[in-house]
Structure formats: structure tokens, C-alpha cells
Amino acid sequence: MAERKNLYQLIGANKTKTFVFIVGFSLLLGLVGYGLGWYFRWGAGAYVLFGLFIVGYNLVLYYNSDKLALAVNGARPADPAEFYQLHNVVEEVAIAAGVPKPKVHVIDTDAPNAFATGRNPSHASIAVTRGLLQLMNREELQGVVAHELSHIRNYDILLMTIVAIIGGLLVLFRDVFLRWGLFGGGGRRRRGSSGGGQLGLILVIVAIVFAIISPLLVALIRAAISRQREYLADASGALIVRSPYGLSSALRKLGAYDGRLRTASAATAHMYIANPFGKDHGRSANPFASHPPIEERVRRLEQLQLPEGSS
């Protein structure tokens, strides 16, 4: 018989794995930045200006990401009279989670799915499709809403924004080196001093290798963090409603659906509770997949052990 795990144990393990990913990602970024600084003889001022530009650019996107996400996915405000049960479920789950009730939106499509967006619990929205409302019973809908509210409560939007900033910097550093270093003949290589010739050659070789693998590396790490956040949201959602079975049943139904969500795109696929293109229906995870396999998520949920005192 498979070992049952306490919800807090799984949540803690997922947080630890995510922390390790972020630290590793940041160290890699620091090494790349140091290498560029050595090659181009950058001063501290160049680092500061470069960093401020990237952070400022991403902060603008971050503060408007919820509006963009809702617009590109075709979400509209859910009328409280027409979608009374949905509003009621969102409100009761928000109370259980200890967060303000998010704005509620509906996507007019038969494909069952849902996502949450917002920079913090006070500025958050949740969107569900008509197909999901038609497919799920109340307990399953509670599980889905609890999963999405967990993303909000755990500040997953902030986390993924940080990951996107770091990943963007890695790719940008690579492009700077290729354009102005290798092909522009800049920095130390231009000076051609005999003392730094061997080290410069090594850096050039490393830069070429990094230029090839950096986009793949960014995609791999971003996908790995995204998958860990899905596991974390599953466990946190089960804790909020004091039962893993509503969410596990909802995931089984989502896994049985073969259609695609036409309003979704590759840029927004990671936001949904299930991959909108059906790429999480297999038994094993693709290293670049933003979602873990649904079967594995269900298995983990059904192995969870609720803390004592939970109903």
C-alpha cells in the first residue's frame, strides 16, 4: 500500500524544491553576469542601470498582468444572478482560505478549465469556463476553486514573474555577448593581451555553448517550477476544503476531456488548472511541460493524509 503523506509534509517539500530551483537559477544568472562584466570591463553603474531597466519593465507587466490575462483568454465578469452557485462557492472557499473574495469571470467555451491571476490576494481574479461549470458537481467545483485560490494565496503569480525576469535576463545576457562580444569584437578579446588569451578563449567557448543551451535551460527550469507549484496548489487546495477527493475527482474529469481550449495560447497555458492542449494526460511528464501528469496529481492527492481535527 502506498504511503500516505500529511498535507503539510507535501506542501513543505514542494516549497523546498521551488526554493532550490530559484536559488540555482539566481546563481546561474549571477555567474553569467559576472562573466559578461569581466569580458566587457563593465563598471558597477552599468550593472545597476541594466538591472533597473529589466526590473522596471517587468514590474509594469506584473501590475497589468491580470488584465492582460483575462483579456487574451476571453474572460468576462460573471453575472452574480446568472452564476449564483459559482459566486457562492468562490465566496465560501475564500472565507475558508482566509483571503478576500477574488473577482469572478467566465469564459464562454465548452472546454472545462479554470485559472487565477493577480499580483496578491487583494488584487486577484478567478476565471472558469462554462464547460467546467457544466461538468463539475459542487464538491468538484469547490476543489477547483480551492486550487486556484491557493495559487493566489501562495503568491504564485509573483513567483512566476520573478522566474520570468531571471529567465529573460539570462537570454538577454546571451544575446548581448553574441552581438557585442563574439561578433562585435568587444571587451577584453579586442585588447588581445597575451595574459588573458587562454581565459578569453575559454569564455568564448563557454559563451557559444551557453548560447545554444540557454533557451532550453530557461524553459526547463521554468517548467519545473511551474509543475511544483501545481502540486503545491493541489495540496493547499485540499487543505482549504479539508478534503482531497473533490479536486481529485475534478482532475479525473479534466483528464478524460479530449478537446482543446481555443482561447488559450502557449504563453498562458501554464496558468490553467489543466493543460488546455491536453498535454498532461499521459503517464509521464515531458521535461518542458508546465503541468505534471494528471494521473500523478490524482495519485498524490489520494495519498494525502489530512491533519488531525480536519473533517
C-alpha positions in Angstrom: 0.0 0.0 0.0 1.3 3.4 -0.9 2.5 5.6 2.0 0.0 8.4 2.8 1.6 11.8 3.4 0.4 14.6 5.6 -0.7 17.7 3.7 1.8 19.9 5.5 4.6 17.5 4.6 3.8 17.7 0.9 3.4 21.5 1.0 6.8 21.8 2.8 8.5 19.5 0.3 7.2 21.5 -2.7 8.2 24.8 -1.2 11.7 23.4 -0.6 12.1 22.2 -4.2 10.9 25.5 -5.5 13.4 27.4 -3.3 16.2 25.2 -4.6 15.2 25.9 -8.2 15.1 29.7 -7.6 18.5 29.7 -5.8 20.1 27.6 -8.6 18.5 29.9 -11.2 19.8 33.0 -9.5 23.3 31.6 -9.0 23.4 30.8 -12.7 22.3 34.3 -13.6 25.0 35.8 -11.3 27.7 33.7 -12.9 26.6 34.8 -16.4 26.5 38.4 -15.3 30.0 38.2 -13.7 31.4 36.6 -16.9 29.9 39.4 -19.0 31.3 42.1 -16.7 34.7 40.6 -16.9 34.6 40.3 -20.7 33.3 43.9 -21.3 35.0 45.5 -18.3 31.7 46.8 -17.0 31.6 49.0 -14.0 29.1 48.9 -11.2 27.0 51.6 -12.7 26.3 49.6 -15.9 25.1 46.6 -13.8 22.7 48.9 -11.8 21.2 50.6 -14.8 20.8 47.4 -16.7 19.1 45.7 -13.7 16.8 48.7 -13.1 15.7 48.7 -16.7 14.8 45.0 -16.7 13.1 45.0 -13.3 11.1 48.2 -14.2 9.9 46.7 -17.5 8.7 43.5 -15.8 7.0 45.4 -12.9 4.9 47.3 -15.5 3.9 43.9 -17.0 3.3 42.5 -13.5 0.9 45.2 -12.3 -1.1 44.8 -15.5 -0.8 41.0 -16.0 -4.2 40.2 -14.6 -6.0 42.5 -17.1 -3.9 41.1 -19.9 -4.5 37.5 -18.9 -8.3 38.0 -18.6 -8.4 39.8 -22.0 -6.4 37.4 -24.0 -8.3 34.4 -22.7 -11.7 35.9 -23.5 -12.8 36.1 -19.9 -15.8 38.4 -18.9 -17.2 39.3 -15.5 -19.6 36.6 -14.2 -23.1 38.0 -13.5 -24.0 37.2 -9.9 -27.6 36.3 -10.8 -26.7 34.1 -13.7 -23.8 32.4 -11.9 -25.1 32.4 -8.4 -23.6 29.0 -7.4 -20.2 29.9 -8.8 -20.1 33.2 -6.8 -21.4 31.3 -3.7 -18.6 28.6 -4.0 -15.9 31.2 -4.6 -17.1 33.2 -1.5 -17.2 30.2 0.8 -13.8 28.9 -0.3 -12.3 32.4 0.0 -13.6 32.6 3.6 -12.1 29.1 4.3 -8.8 30.2 2.8 -8.7 33.5 4.7 -8.4 35.7 1.6 -10.7 38.3 0.1 -13.1 37.1 -2.4 -11.5 37.5 -5.9 -13.3 38.9 -8.9 -15.1 36.1 -10.7 -15.0 35.7 -14.5 -16.4 33.3 -17.0 -15.0 32.1 -20.4 -17.6 31.1 -22.9 -16.3 27.8 -24.1 -17.3 24.1 -23.7 -13.7 23.1 -22.8 -13.6 22.6 -19.0 -10.8 24.6 -17.3 -10.0 27.4 -14.9 -7.2 29.8 -13.9 -6.4 32.5 -11.4 -4.5 35.7 -11.8 -3.5 38.7 -9.7 -0.4 40.0 -8.0 -1.7 39.4 -4.5 -4.9 38.3 -2.7 -6.3 41.8 -2.6 -5.9 42.2 -6.4 -7.0 38.8 -7.8 -9.4 37.3 -10.2 -10.5 33.7 -10.9 -11.9 32.6 -14.3 -13.7 29.4 -15.1 -15.2 28.1 -18.4 -18.8 27.3 -19.0 -17.7 23.8 -19.8 -16.3 23.4 -16.3 -19.4 24.6 -14.6 -21.5 22.1 -16.7 -19.2 19.2 -15.9 -18.5 19.6 -12.2 -20.7 18.9 -9.2 -20.5 21.3 -6.3 -17.8 19.4 -4.4 -15.6 19.2 -7.5 -16.1 22.9 -8.2 -15.0 23.6 -4.6 -11.9 21.7 -5.2 -11.1 23.6 -8.4 -11.7 26.9 -6.8 -9.6 26.0 -3.8 -6.8 25.0 -6.1 -6.9 28.4 -7.9 -7.2 30.4 -4.6 -4.1 28.5 -3.4 -2.2 30.0 -6.4 -3.4 33.4 -5.2 -2.7 32.8 -1.5 0.8 31.3 -2.2 1.8 34.3 -4.4 2.4 32.1 -7.4 1.9 34.9 -9.8 4.7 36.8 -8.1 6.9 33.8 -8.1 6.4 33.1 -11.8 7.0 36.8 -12.6 10.4 36.5 -10.8 11.2 33.4 -12.7 10.3 35.1 -16.0 12.6 38.1 -15.1 15.5 35.9 -14.3 14.9 33.8 -17.4 14.6 36.9 -19.6 17.9 38.2 -18.1 19.7 35.0 -19.0 18.6 35.1 -22.6 19.3 38.8 -22.8 22.8 38.4 -21.4 23.4 35.7 -24.0 22.3 38.0 -26.8 24.5 40.8 -25.6 27.5 38.6 -25.6 26.8 37.2 -29.0 26.2 40.5 -30.7 28.8 42.7 -29.0 31.3 40.2 -27.8 31.8 37.5 -30.5 30.6 39.4 -33.5 31.5 42.9 -32.3 35.0 42.1 -31.2 34.5 44.0 -27.9 35.9 43.9 -24.4 39.0 42.0 -23.4 39.0 39.9 -26.6 39.6 43.2 -28.6 42.5 44.1 -26.5 44.1 40.7 -27.3 46.5 40.7 -24.3 48.6 37.5 -24.2 48.0 37.1 -20.5 44.2 36.8 -21.0 44.2 35.0 -24.3 43.6 31.5 -22.9 41.0 32.6 -20.5 39.3 34.7 -23.2 39.2 31.7 -25.5 37.6 29.6 -22.7 35.0 32.2 -22.1 34.2 32.4 -25.8 33.7 28.6 -26.0 31.5 28.7 -22.9 29.5 31.6 -24.4 28.9 29.6 -27.6 27.7 26.6 -25.6 25.5 28.7 -23.4 24.1 30.5 -26.4 22.9 27.1 -27.6 21.5 25.7 -24.4 20.2 28.9 -22.6 16.7 28.9 -24.1 16.3 25.2 -23.3 17.7 25.7 -19.8 15.3 28.6 -19.1 12.3 26.6 -20.5 13.3 23.5 -18.4 13.7 25.4 -15.1 10.5 27.5 -15.7 8.5 24.3 -16.4 9.9 22.5 -13.4 9.0 25.3 -11.1 5.5 25.5 -12.7 4.9 21.8 -12.1 6.0 22.1 -8.4 3.5 25.0 -8.0 0.7 22.8 -9.4 1.5 20.1 -6.8 1.6 22.7 -4.1 -1.7 24.3 -5.2 -3.3 20.8 -5.2 -2.2 20.1 -1.6 -3.1 23.6 -0.4 -6.5 23.4 -2.1 -7.2 20.1 -0.4 -6.3 21.6 2.9 -8.6 24.6 2.4 -11.7 22.5 1.8 -10.5 19.7 4.2 -10.8 17.0 1.6 -8.6 15.9 -1.4 -11.4 14.0 -3.1 -13.4 16.8 -4.8 -10.2 18.1 -6.5 -9.0 14.6 -7.4 -12.4 13.8 -9.0 -12.4 17.1 -10.9 -8.9 16.3 -12.2 -10.1 12.9 -13.4 -12.9 14.6 -15.4 -10.4 17.1 -16.8 -8.1 14.3 -17.8 -10.9 12.5 -19.6 -11.7 15.5 -21.8 -10.0 15.3 -25.2 -10.8 18.7 -26.6 -8.7 21.9 -26.6 -9.3 25.3 -25.2 -9.2 27.6 -28.3 -8.8 30.8 -26.4 -5.6 29.6 -24.7 -2.1 30.1 -26.1 1.4 28.8 -25.3 2.1 31.9 -23.3 -0.9 31.4 -21.0 -1.2 27.6 -20.9 0.7 27.4 -17.6 -2.0 29.5 -15.8 -4.7 26.8 -16.2 -5.5 24.1 -13.7 -5.0 21.6 -16.5 -3.1 22.0 -19.7 -5.6 23.5 -22.2 -4.0 21.5 -25.0 -4.3 18.1 -23.3 -0.5 17.6 -22.9 -0.8 16.5 -19.3 -3.0 13.4 -20.0 0.0 11.0 -20.2 1.6 8.9 -17.5 4.9 10.6 -17.5 5.8 14.3 -17.6 7.6 16.0 -20.5 10.6 17.9 -19.1 9.2 21.0 -20.8 5.6 20.5 -19.6 4.1 23.3 -17.5 1.8 20.7 -15.8 2.6 17.4 -14.2 0.6 14.4 -15.4 -3.0 14.4 -14.2 -2.7 10.7 -13.1 0.3 11.6 -10.9 -1.6 14.6 -9.4 -4.6 12.4 -8.6 -2.3 9.7 -7.1 -0.7 12.2 -4.8 -4.0 13.7 -3.7 -5.4 10.3 -2.9 -2.3 9.5 -0.8 -2.7 12.6 1.3 -3.5 12.4 5.0 -5.5 15.2 6.4 -4.2 16.8 9.6 -5.9 15.7 12.8 -9.1 17.6 13.5 -10.0 18.0 9.9 -13.4 16.8 8.8 
